[in-house]
Amino acid sequence: MFLSLYSIKGQSDNYFFYHGFEKWEGSLNLGVNSFYGDINDNTNKIFPATPFQSSFYKDRNFVLGGYFGKRVTPFWTAALEFKVAHVSAHDKYDKLAFFSRWNNEIVISHTIDILSVCNVETDWAVYPKIGFGIYGFQSKMWSTTTGEVLGAYPSFNSLIEATGYHYCFAIPFGIGGSYRILPELRVYFETGATWVSSDYLDALPSVKRGFEGVWNTIIGVSYQFDFPRAGGNPRFTNGNKALEDDGINDKYKRRRNRSNLGTGKPRYSKSSAMKKH
């Protein structure tokens, strides 16, 4: 899709590809999450919970994340993204609960700025987002009635103690919006889910296949910068393009030495008097 857009819109300023040293971005963000799977009050529904359910408030955990990426075009950004967070949930119907400690997500994400694609000149951005990567977790499940631990994953030596981390394939997807407060700085808001390929995120395999993952809502800031070229950028060697010597002065001196000013005639005449002079 990206290559097709570039081919069709190649003559438009909005579709050019940046150079390798331009338009990099770094970001940090903070938010909250909620589990989306077998152990919660809304199992495998569109939204994990509503504000009218107790689990909406008690099963939230803070999420710390960030990314480092490149704006490939003015509307397409590719980035290496990470998230770290606890994940937990309760099921009041089956009297079960689980907790995952320091789950981590590492993905390659892609965003497409819809307003930029439409050539809308604004400091705002609205974009869908999708990524592909890995998700690592270790989980423990117990009965909320007796407090007895019923299972853990991954577990090699026993069924009630998690051993190490299990990594599986993950696909995060969602939507976001941002506002550029400075040429290099913007603030953004994103919400979406991360689907994982394992059914053991809550340490309870379901009897039927279904979506299992984590819903994340975050706010963050990003800073845009350029890497200098190898050997320096000749256009900005002194840090100010306006003060850079563009070579016109040397060119003028060469022409002045080769001709009489104002006449364009050769400076050195063929006459012997002029040669002597």
WOSUL-V343891 format. One record per residue. N is the residue number from 1. SS is DSSP state (H for helix, E for strand, - for the rest). PSI is psi in whole degrees, -180 to 180 (* if undefined). D_LAST is the distance of its C-alpha to the last C-alpha in Angstrom with 2 decimals. Layout:
n: <N/N>
ss: <SS/SS>
psi: <PSI/PSI>
d_last: <D_LAST/D_LAST>
//
This chain:
n: <1/2/3/4/5/6/7/8/9/10/11/12/13/14/15/16/17/18/19/20/21/22/23/24/25/26/27/28/29/30/31/32/33/34/35/36/37/38/39/40/41/42/43/44/45/46/47/48/49/50/51/52/53/54/55/56/57/58/59/60/61/62/63/64/65/66/67/68/69/70/71/72/73/74/75/76/77/78/79/80/81/82/83/84/85/86/87/88/89/90/91/92/93/94/95/96/97/98/99/100/101/102/103/104/105/106/107/108/109/110/111/112/113/114/115/116/117/118/119/120/121/122/123/124/125/126/127/128/129/130/131/132/133/134/135/136/137/138/139/140/141/142/143/144/145/146/147/148/149/150/151/152/153/154/155/156/157/158/159/160/161/162/163/164/165/166/167/168/169/170/171/172/173/174/175/176/177/178/179/180/181/182/183/184/185/186/187/188/189/190/191/192/193/194/195/196/197/198/199/200/201/202/203/204/205/206/207/208/209/210/211/212/213/214/215/216/217/218/219/220/221/222/223/224/225/226/227/228/229/230/231/232/233/234/235/236/237/238/239/240/241/242/243/244/245/246/247/248/249/250/251/252/253/254/255/256/257/258/259/260/261/262/263/264/265/266/267/268/269/270/271/272/273/274/275/276/277>
ss: <-/H/H/H/H/H/H/H/-/-/-/-/H/H/H/-/-/-/-/-/-/-/-/E/E/E/E/E/E/E/E/E/E/E/E/E/-/-/-/-/-/-/-/-/-/-/-/-/-/-/-/-/-/-/H/H/H/H/-/-/E/E/E/E/E/E/E/E/E/E/E/-/-/-/-/E/E/E/E/E/E/E/E/E/E/E/E/E/E/E/E/-/-/-/-/E/E/E/E/E/E/E/E/E/E/E/E/E/E/E/E/E/E/H/H/H/H/-/-/-/-/-/-/E/E/E/E/E/E/E/E/E/E/E/E/E/E/-/E/E/E/E/E/-/-/-/-/-/E/E/E/E/E/-/-/-/-/-/-/-/-/-/-/-/-/E/E/E/E/E/E/E/E/E/E/E/E/E/E/E/-/-/-/-/E/E/E/E/E/E/E/E/E/E/E/E/-/-/-/-/-/-/-/-/-/-/-/-/-/-/-/-/E/E/E/E/E/E/E/E/E/E/E/E/E/-/-/-/-/-/-/-/-/H/H/H/-/-/-/-/H/H/H/-/-/-/-/H/H/H/H/H/H/H/H/H/H/H/E/-/-/-/-/-/-/E/-/-/-/-/-/H/H/H/H/H/->
psi: <-44/-44/-36/-44/-42/-40/-43/-40/25/-25/-6/140/-25/-6/10/153/135/158/165/-20/2/153/55/158/140/147/152/145/162/143/-161/160/172/146/154/92/-138/-41/85/172/-26/75/122/42/176/-46/137/-31/169/162/-10/4/145/-33/-21/-31/-36/-16/38/141/147/145/130/130/-176/179/162/120/-171/137/100/-41/174/-18/-13/123/129/138/152/116/148/155/145/131/156/155/134/162/158/149/106/-17/-46/1/47/156/157/162/132/133/127/52/146/143/128/118/161/116/157/136/147/115/109/-41/-38/-38/-36/7/37/119/103/159/-6/157/140/128/143/160/140/150/171/134/-146/155/126/138/158/127/153/136/144/168/129/-13/-48/-18/3/134/126/-17/162/155/136/144/119/-36/-25/171/-3/1/125/140/109/-161/146/130/136/169/141/145/102/142/151/-161/161/169/153/162/131/109/-22/163/-32/-8/135/156/148/160/133/147/141/180/154/111/137/149/-6/142/11/16/-35/13/19/104/132/159/-13/154/142/168/137/131/-156/136/127/138/122/157/149/178/148/149/131/138/171/140/139/154/155/127/3/153/113/-19/-22/44/-32/11/-1/110/-35/-29/1/138/111/5/-6/-38/-45/-39/-40/-43/-40/-42/-37/-38/-24/-11/165/134/134/-22/-29/2/156/141/-37/117/162/-11/151/-31/-44/-36/-40/-42/*>
d_last: <72.09/68.75/67.04/68.54/67.28/63.79/63.80/65.19/63.13/59.97/57.83/59.19/57.47/60.90/61.47/58.39/58.86/57.16/54.99/56.73/55.31/56.07/59.15/61.56/64.64/67.05/70.34/73.58/76.75/80.34/83.43/87.04/88.82/92.23/93.98/94.61/97.33/100.94/101.68/101.09/103.01/101.06/100.96/98.43/97.88/94.70/94.47/95.71/97.48/97.73/97.71/101.49/102.12/102.32/100.24/97.30/97.00/98.38/96.60/93.02/90.67/87.16/84.29/81.02/78.21/74.56/71.98/68.51/66.91/64.04/63.49/62.88/62.30/62.59/66.32/67.34/67.62/68.93/70.05/72.03/74.79/77.57/80.71/83.26/86.63/90.39/92.48/96.14/98.80/102.52/105.01/107.91/109.92/109.94/109.73/106.70/103.43/100.46/97.45/94.22/92.19/88.37/87.83/84.24/82.29/79.01/77.65/74.59/74.61/72.93/72.58/71.61/70.55/72.32/70.42/67.04/68.22/69.14/65.68/67.26/64.70/66.63/66.78/70.21/71.01/74.29/74.72/77.31/77.12/78.43/78.07/79.40/80.16/82.91/85.43/87.19/90.49/93.67/96.66/100.17/102.97/106.20/109.21/109.02/112.83/113.47/110.03/110.47/107.35/107.80/104.71/101.18/98.24/96.81/99.84/100.52/103.12/105.08/105.32/104.80/101.67/98.21/96.33/92.54/90.67/91.05/87.89/88.06/85.87/84.91/83.49/82.50/82.06/81.92/79.93/77.61/75.50/72.61/70.57/66.97/66.83/63.22/60.49/61.36/65.05/68.11/71.89/74.26/77.95/79.51/83.04/84.41/86.51/85.98/88.27/89.26/90.76/93.48/96.82/97.35/95.03/98.18/100.07/102.43/102.12/103.30/105.87/103.63/99.92/97.96/94.72/94.13/91.19/89.74/88.63/85.64/84.33/81.21/78.54/75.21/71.56/68.53/64.93/62.07/58.94/56.19/55.55/51.90/50.40/50.32/47.10/46.65/45.85/42.07/42.64/44.18/42.78/42.58/45.75/44.14/42.74/41.25/39.09/38.11/34.40/34.51/31.01/29.59/27.11/25.66/25.60/23.69/21.00/20.63/20.31/17.79/15.47/16.04/15.63/14.76/17.68/20.29/19.11/19.39/16.67/14.52/11.48/9.36/9.86/11.41/10.01/8.52/6.17/4.91/5.40/3.78/0.00>
//
